[in-house]
Amino acid sequence: MITIDILFIKKSSLLQNSIMELLKKKWQSRIIALNDGKALDDNLYLCDLVIIDVALECPNLSLTKHCLARNKKVVAWVDQPDHQLLPKLFEMGLNGYFYNGMEEEELLHALYIIQLGKRYINPTLANNLLDEYVRIQNWKPSRPDDILSKREWEVLQLLSKGYNNFDIASTLYLSDKTVKNYVSSILKKLNVPDRTNAVLKALKQQWLHI
């Protein structure tokens, strides 16, 4: 059950209205909608989580920074997978990165993950975020030996290249069931909800390269 109160900063639209109705129907939490950031401080203290439409942000990300400075959980709502502000937003380590095309089930799951104190990144945005972040950082991987087994590292490396379970099984000469077990073990050891976040964590910690 979601218990966080949400402030949704997005221009009024059918999409915004449908999302608001969905959230109100599914949870008993407070849901507040703003069409811009002008009345932000009047409502910010009422909420735990702020979802900000990146289309309303200025280049210096003042809305996002303002909310983070007040210790709020912040989610970026993006309508273009290659939005120019994504690299900066990713560097800020927000609680979530949502995409305009998210289905209801994914939206609810993402908010649940964030409520648990974890981060959620929509898969549509993940590849662009990863490519840009790796390019900027020019990482040299430094893989710890005490977290995953050698085979688990191999599976994670293939996940970072976008391989699905079937591709991994074929590459490593494993059964599909064995690959599923390895993936489950990786998620558990890295304490992440899904394979996208496993790859993101490994790259952020400079454990892998792509």
C-alpha positions in Angstrom: 0.0 0.0 0.0 1.4 3.4 -1.0 1.4 5.9 1.9 3.5 8.7 0.4 1.9 12.0 -0.4 2.7 13.3 -3.9 3.1 16.7 -5.5 2.8 16.4 -9.3 4.1 19.4 -11.3 2.9 19.1 -14.9 0.9 21.2 -17.3 -2.8 20.4 -17.3 -3.6 17.8 -19.8 -5.7 14.6 -20.3 -2.6 12.6 -19.4 -2.1 14.6 -16.1 -5.8 14.2 -15.3 -5.8 10.4 -16.0 -2.7 9.9 -13.8 -4.2 11.9 -11.0 -7.4 9.9 -11.2 -5.4 6.6 -11.1 -3.4 7.7 -8.1 -6.5 8.9 -6.2 -8.3 5.6 -7.0 -5.5 3.3 -6.0 -4.3 5.1 -2.8 -5.5 7.0 0.1 -2.5 9.4 -0.1 -2.7 13.1 -0.7 -2.2 13.9 -4.4 -1.7 17.6 -5.4 -1.3 18.9 -8.9 0.4 22.1 -10.0 0.6 23.4 -13.5 3.8 25.2 -12.8 6.2 25.9 -10.0 4.8 29.2 -8.8 3.0 27.9 -5.8 5.6 25.3 -5.0 6.5 26.3 -1.5 2.8 26.6 -0.5 2.3 22.9 -1.3 5.8 21.4 -0.9 5.6 20.9 2.9 2.5 18.8 2.4 4.2 16.1 0.3 6.9 13.5 0.6 7.5 13.0 -3.2 7.6 15.5 -6.0 7.2 14.5 -9.6 8.5 17.2 -11.9 7.7 17.4 -15.7 11.1 18.2 -17.2 9.4 20.3 -19.8 8.7 22.9 -17.1 12.3 22.9 -15.9 14.8 25.7 -16.7 18.3 24.7 -17.8 19.7 25.1 -14.3 17.1 22.7 -12.9 15.9 25.2 -10.3 12.7 23.3 -9.4 14.5 20.0 -8.9 17.3 21.6 -6.9 14.8 23.4 -4.7 12.9 20.2 -3.9 16.1 18.3 -3.2 17.3 21.0 -0.9 14.2 20.5 1.2 14.9 16.8 1.5 12.0 15.7 -0.7 12.1 12.6 -2.9 12.2 13.8 -6.5 11.1 12.1 -9.8 11.8 13.5 -13.2 9.0 13.1 -15.7 10.4 13.0 -19.3 8.5 13.1 -22.5 11.5 12.5 -24.8 14.0 9.7 -24.3 16.9 11.9 -25.5 15.9 15.1 -23.6 18.9 17.4 -23.3 18.5 17.7 -19.5 18.6 14.0 -18.9 22.4 13.7 -18.3 22.3 16.5 -15.7 19.3 14.9 -14.0 21.0 11.5 -14.0 24.1 13.0 -12.3 21.8 14.3 -9.5 20.8 10.8 -8.5 17.1 11.4 -8.3 14.7 8.8 -6.9 13.1 8.1 -10.2 13.1 8.8 -13.9 9.7 8.3 -15.5 8.8 8.3 -19.2 5.7 9.7 -20.8 4.8 6.3 -22.3 4.6 4.4 -19.0 1.7 2.0 -18.5 -0.4 2.2 -15.3 1.0 -1.0 -13.9 4.6 0.3 -14.4 3.8 3.6 -12.8 2.3 2.0 -9.7 5.2 -0.4 -9.5 7.8 2.4 -9.8 6.2 4.5 -7.0 6.1 1.4 -4.8 9.8 0.9 -5.4 10.6 4.5 -4.6 8.5 4.3 -1.4 10.8 1.4 -0.3 13.8 3.8 -0.6 15.1 2.5 -3.9 15.4 4.2 -7.3 13.4 3.5 -10.5 14.5 4.2 -14.0 12.2 3.6 -16.9 13.9 1.1 -19.4 13.2 3.5 -22.3 15.4 6.1 -20.7 18.0 3.7 -19.3 20.2 3.2 -22.4 20.5 6.9 -23.1 21.3 7.6 -19.5 23.9 4.9 -19.4 25.6 5.9 -22.6 25.8 9.5 -21.6 27.0 8.8 -18.1 29.7 6.4 -19.2 30.9 8.9 -21.8 31.1 11.7 -19.3 32.9 9.7 -16.7 35.2 7.8 -19.0 35.2 5.0 -16.5 37.8 2.3 -16.0 36.0 -0.6 -14.4 37.2 -1.8 -11.0 35.4 -5.0 -10.2 35.2 -6.2 -6.5 35.7 -9.9 -6.1 33.6 -10.5 -3.0 30.1 -9.5 -4.3 29.3 -11.7 -7.3 30.7 -15.0 -8.5 32.7 -15.1 -11.8 29.7 -16.4 -13.7 27.4 -13.8 -12.2 29.8 -11.1 -13.3 29.7 -12.6 -16.8 25.9 -12.5 -16.8 25.8 -8.9 -15.5 28.2 -7.9 -18.2 25.9 -9.3 -20.9 22.9 -7.6 -19.3 24.8 -4.3 -19.6 25.0 -5.0 -23.4 21.2 -5.4 -23.6 21.2 -9.2 -23.8 18.0 -11.0 -22.8 17.9 -14.4 -21.0 17.9 -16.4 -24.2 20.9 -14.5 -25.6 22.8 -14.9 -22.4 22.0 -18.6 -22.3 23.3 -19.1 -25.9 26.4 -17.1 -25.3 27.4 -18.8 -22.1 26.1 -22.3 -23.1 23.7 -22.3 -20.1 20.0 -23.2 -19.8 17.4 -20.5 -19.7 16.5 -21.7 -16.2 20.1 -21.3 -15.0 20.3 -17.8 -16.4 17.1 -16.9 -14.6 18.6 -18.2 -11.4 21.8 -16.1 -11.9 19.8 -13.0 -12.6 17.7 -13.5 -9.5 20.9 -14.0 -7.5 22.5 -10.8 -8.9 19.4 -8.7 -8.1 19.4 -10.1 -4.5 23.1 -9.5 -3.9 23.0 -6.0 -5.4 19.7 -5.2 -3.6 18.0 -3.8 -6.7 14.5 -4.4 -8.0 15.3 -5.3 -11.6 18.1 -5.9 -14.2 18.1 -2.3 -15.4 18.9 -1.0 -12.0 21.5 -3.8 -11.5 23.3 -2.6 -14.6 23.0 1.1 -13.5 24.4 0.3 -10.1 27.3 -1.7 -11.5 28.2 1.2 -13.9 27.8 3.8 -11.2 30.2 1.9 -9.0 32.6 1.5 -11.9 32.4 -2.2 -11.8 31.6 -2.7 -15.5 32.0 -1.0 -18.8 29.8 -1.1 -21.9 
